[in-house]
Amino acid sequence: MTRILFMSSGVVVWALHFGTLYGLTALACARGWQPLLVPSIAVATAIAALATISIIAAGLRRRAQFESWMGAGVAALALVAIVWDAMPVLVVPPCR
């Protein structure tokens, strides 16, 4: 069970980050907190990226196991998705 959890931990971090971004955006737009949106998303993205990088590092430290490599690879893809999810804040106005 712990091996399955490790292999999917990158996707779990990405899903939490994704939900947090949408929740923060909805809350900021509904309450008029637009000036706080970009810093909040930056902090959430930094936390998720650091968590994912630590998963990658843990997977690479244990070199011989398939589960370790799979967990590191999935976390690397999740890191790309985390950065990709945060990009629209820099390009598109979040509240209309």
NORQUIGI-V186272 format. One record per residue. N is the residue number from 1. RES is the residue in one letter. PSI is psi in whole degrees, -180 to 180 (NA if undefined). NEAR is the number of other C-alpha atoms within 10 Angstrom. Layout:
n=<N;N>
res=<RES;RES>
psi=<PSI;PSI>
near=<NEAR;NEAR>
//
This chain:
n=<1;2;3;4;5;6;7;8;9;10;11;12;13;14;15;16;17;18;19;20;21;22;23;24;25;26;27;28;29;30;31;32;33;34;35;36;37;38;39;40;41;42;43;44;45;46;47;48;49;50;51;52;53;54;55;56;57;58;59;60;61;62;63;64;65;66;67;68;69;70;71;72;73;74;75;76;77;78;79;80;81;82;83;84;85;86;87;88;89;90;91;92;93;94;95;96>
res=<M;T;R;I;L;F;M;S;S;G;V;V;V;W;A;L;H;F;G;T;L;Y;G;L;T;A;L;A;C;A;R;G;W;Q;P;L;L;V;P;S;I;A;V;A;T;A;I;A;A;L;A;T;I;S;I;I;A;A;G;L;R;R;R;A;Q;F;E;S;W;M;G;A;G;V;A;A;L;A;L;V;A;I;V;W;D;A;M;P;V;L;V;V;P;P;C;R>
psi=<-39;-32;-42;-42;-40;-42;-30;2;-32;-40;-35;-44;-43;-44;-41;-41;-44;-47;-38;-43;-47;-37;-44;-42;-45;-43;-43;-40;-37;-34;-5;30;37;-37;-24;-7;-50;-46;-36;-43;-35;-42;-45;-39;-41;-42;-46;-40;-42;-39;-42;-39;-37;-33;-42;-46;-41;-38;-36;-23;-36;91;-31;-16;139;-41;-35;-46;-40;-43;-42;-40;-44;-40;-35;-42;-37;-35;-41;-42;-36;-46;-41;-37;-30;-15;-40;-25;-31;-19;-41;136;128;-31;133;NA>
near=<5;7;13;11;13;21;22;18;20;28;22;16;20;25;16;13;23;18;11;16;21;13;12;19;22;16;14;19;15;11;9;12;14;17;9;12;19;17;11;16;20;14;11;19;22;15;14;23;24;12;18;27;18;15;23;22;15;16;23;17;11;12;11;10;10;13;18;22;19;19;25;27;18;20;30;19;14;24;24;13;17;25;15;10;17;18;10;11;15;9;8;8;9;15;12;4>
//
